[in-house]
Amino acid sequence: MLDDALRPIHGGPDGGPEPLYDFSTNANALGPNPVILEYLRQADPSRYPDPLYHRTHRLLAEAHGVPESHVAVGTGTSELIHRLARWNHLRGPILLLKPTFSEYARAARALDLPLFEAGSPEEFLRLLPRSSLAFLCVPNNPTGEVYPFLEEAAQRAGEALVLDLAYYPLMEKPFPLPQGAWRLYSPNKAHGLTGIRAGYLLAPMDLTSFRHLAPSWPVSVYGEALLLGHLDPEAQGWLEESKRELIRLRRLLAQGLRELGLPVRESPANFLLVRVGQQATEVARRLRERGIRVRDATSFGLPGWLRLSAQREEAIEALLAALAEALAARI
């Protein structure tokens, strides 16, 4: 049924009691960024934001070295993805490389657009010229892959190759991105502020008509504060410091999982995949009963795997102990 296909599936809140430890969301576990919190405190919720976001667009453009008209803000990456799918300039077949973030497919299905779901890089490159809108997550969610063919993909794209950079700022070693690719940024994850919904798009073309496709005032004054605070050098300094610790914690988590005899696929950012057998959903349920929330990767098309984010050492110790019990109970 279409309704089931459109049902959002994400990490984070699941309707149950608040967990003791939450490994299901890939937000920076060391946040929130205190520098950006100060920007939020200074925001005035008694006023409307500028409906055209002149200052925010200008400062984002200056930070990235692009014309102001090539920037568009939105209510987070998901809203921008759906708006791109609705934009007449790009309306047509949507291409993705499985497994990946579910919102790309949801945007196609919501509008009854043709959806190409490539199962390999070779198939993705072959279908690129036939697509109007192609998405790649860098690094990919949930696998953590960084595809080596980005330059070639940017050159072969039919209309727009969109790089979703949700976890790019959390990469251990970021790399230059290809010219000509469209870029989606959602700074709230990197700064541990996922409750503030704001993101932005950079494109190699004028986005004025794309901006007008949004509802009025899509980004709140708090969303604006997040985007502007994200540009502050002190906020970036905090992010760099936290990233080093997150990488250490991801490695610590991976080591503990391997000591339990479990196969692990680490990403270059702050999350990983671990194979727990064919009953990942049951393992996730048992962990939830112990106050630990994890992301069952079955919905990504990876049955048997869990996606886990780097958390503080206390949380990692609790997860490893609970996971050992849950796996033993299955035997």
N, C-alpha and C positions, 0 to 999 in steps of 0.2 A: 504494500500500500504506500501511496505517496506520502501520507502523513507520517508513517514510520520512517521513511527515507529522509524526511526533513527534521526528524527529532534531533536536537543538538546533543552531542555526547562530548563532554569535556572532563578534565580533571577538576579538583576542587570540591565545593559543596555537593553533597549527594542526598540531602534531605534528612540524614541521620544526625545524631548528636555530634557535637564538635569533637574531632579526634584529638588524642594526645599528641600525635605526630602525623603530619600530612606530607607524604612523598608523592602525591598524585599531581601536584602542580609544579611546573618548572620555573616558577618565580624565584628570584634571588632569596634564598632562605636567611640571609644575613640582613635583609632589609627590615623596615623601609629606610631608604636613603635619608639621613637627617638633614642634608642640605635641601632636598626637595620638600621635605616636610615643612621647612620654614617658608618656602614659596607658597605652600598650601595654606599655612596659617595667615599669610598676608593677603590671600585672595578675598575679595569682598562678595559674598553670596547674595547680597541685597540688590545687585545690579545684573543686567543682561551683559553677556559678553558682546563684543563687536560682532555684528552678524556676518561680516565679511572677513574677520580675523586678519585685518591688514598687518598689524604689528607682528603677530605670530608667524604669518606667512613670510614676512620680510626677514625676520631673524632666523627662521629655519633655512630660508634660501641663502642668506649670507653665510651661515654655518657650513652649508654643503657646497657653496660656490656655484649655485645655479640661478637662473632668472626666477624672480618671485612668482611669475605666472606658471612655473613648472612644479609648484608645491600645492598640495591640497590636504587640509586637516580633516579628521573624521573621528567618529566615536569608536576608536580602536580598529585593529586590523580587520576583524570580522565584518564590521559595517562597510569598510572600504572595499573589501572583496565583493560583497553583494552589490555595492554601488557600481563597481567596475563592470560586473556582469550585466547591469541594467543600462549602461551607457551606450547609446546608439553607435558611437564611434567604434566600439569594440564588440558590439553585440553579435554573437555567433558561437561557433564551437569552442568549448573550454577543454583544455588539456591539462592533465596532471600525471605524475609518476608515482605509482603505488609502491608501498603504503605511505600515506602522508596525512597531513592535517585535513580533517573532514569538511571544513568549511568551503573548500573549493568546489567539491562535488555538490554540496548543499546549495550553493549559489546557482549552479547549473540546473539542478532539479527544480528549484523553486520557480524558475522561469521557463522550464521545459526546453532548455537549450541542449543541443547535442553535446554529449560528454565523452571525451576520449580518455580512457584510463590505461595509460601505458604500463606494461609490466616489466619493462627493461629500459635502460638508457638508449639502446638502439631503436626501440620502438618509439620512444619519446622524440628522438631527433627526426625520425621518419615522419611522424605525425605533425611536427611543428609547423611546417608551411601551410597545413590545412586548418590550423587553429586560429581563432581570433584572439584568444586570451590563454596563455600558458603559465602555469604556476610551478615554481620550485621553491622549497623551503631550505634556507641555508643557515646553519646545518639542518638537515631534514628532521622533522618530528614525525615519528618517534625513533627512527633508526640512528640518527646522528650522522648520517652520511654527508660528506661534502663532495659533490659531484665534480669530476675533473673536466667535464665538457661544457662548463658555463660559457666560456668565450665562443665556442662553436654554436651553442644554443642561441646566444644573443645575436649572432650573425644570421642564423637560419630562421629566426622567429617570423611567423606570418604577419602578425600585427604587433603584439606586445608579449614579451617574456617578463613576467613579474617575479622578482626575487623577494620572498617573504623573509625578512631579516629579524624575526622575533628573538632568535637566540644568537644571532651574529655578535652582538656586543658582549656576550658571555663566553665567546670562544677563547681558548687559551692563546691561539695565534691567529688573529684575523688576517685576511689577505685582501689584496685589491680586487674590487668587483669589476665585471666587464662593462665597458662603455656601451651605451644603448639599451641596457636593461632597465626596466622599471623597478622601483624599490619601495617596499612597504616597511615602515618602522613602527614598532610598538614598544616604546621605552619603559612602560610600566613593569614589564617582566624583569628587566635587568636591574631596576631600582627597587624591586620588592614592593610594588604599589599596584597590584593587579586590580584592586577595588576602584582605582581611578581609570576611567575608560577614555583613552585618547590615543591617537596614532596619526601618522601622516604618510602621504604618498609623494614620491619624487618621480617625474617622468621626463623623457626627452622631448616634450611638446607642451603646448599651452593647455592648461587644465581648467581654464575659466569655466567652460560649460560643464565640466565634471563637478566642479564645486557647486554649481547651481542645481545639480541633481539631488543634493542632500536636502533634508528637511531644514527648516530654519533653526539656527543655533544648535547644530549637532554636538558641539563641544562645550561643556560647562566651563565656568571660570576656574574650577579646580582642574579640569582637563588642560586648559591653557597653562595653568601654573605648572603642571607636570611637564608639558612640552618645553616651556621656557626654562624651568629648573634643570631639565635634562641637558641644556646647553651650557650650564654654568661649569667652568673649569673645576671648581671644588666638588661639584657633584660627580664629574667624570673621574676625579682623583679618588673619591670614595669608591666608585665602581671598580677601578683598577685594583685597589687594595682588596676589596671583597672578592673579586674574581680569583685572585691568587689563592685565597682560602677556600673558595668553592671548588677549585680544581683539586686541591689537596683532599678535601672531603669526598669528592667523587671517587678519587683513587682509593681512599680508605674504604669506602662502601664497596667498590669493586673487589678489593682484596678480601674483605669479609665474606662476600657472596661466593667467591671462588673457593675459599676455604670450606664452604658448605658443599662444595662439589658441583656448583651450578655454573653453566656457561654464561658469560657476560659479554655484551657488546657495548663498549664505552663510546660516548660521543666526544667531540672536542670541546663541548660546552659543559653544562652543569647537570647533565642527566645521562642515564644509561638504560639499556635493556637487559633483563635477566630471564633466562628460560627456567621455568619451574615445572615443566611437564605439560601434559595435555589438559590439566584441570586448573588453569590459571584463574578462572573465574571463582572456583571453589577456594583456592588459596587466598585470593583477594578478600573473599567473604570472611574467611577465618581470621585474617589479619585485622579486618575491620572490627570484628567482635572483640579483639584485643586492643582496640583504640588506635589502630594504625591504618591510615588510608593510603592505598596505592592505586596506580592506574593499570587496569587490566587492558592489555594491548589486543585483546580479541577483536574489539571494534575497529582496529586498524587493519585487520586481516592477518594478525599475528597470534593465533591461539597458542597458548602455552607460554607466553611471554608477559612479563610485567615491565612497565616503564617506571623508573624511580628517579627522583631528583636528589641532588646532594643536599643533605641536611646536617645539622650540628651533630657532634659526636654522641651526645646522649641519645638522640633520636636514632642514629645508626645502630648503636648497641641494642636498643629496644627492638628495632626491626629485625636484626639478625637473630636475636633470641626467639622472638615470636615466629619468625619464618622457619627456624629449625624445628620448633614444636609443630607448626602447621604441616610441614613436610613429613615429619615423623607420624603424625596422625593419619596421613594418607596411606601409609604402607600397610 
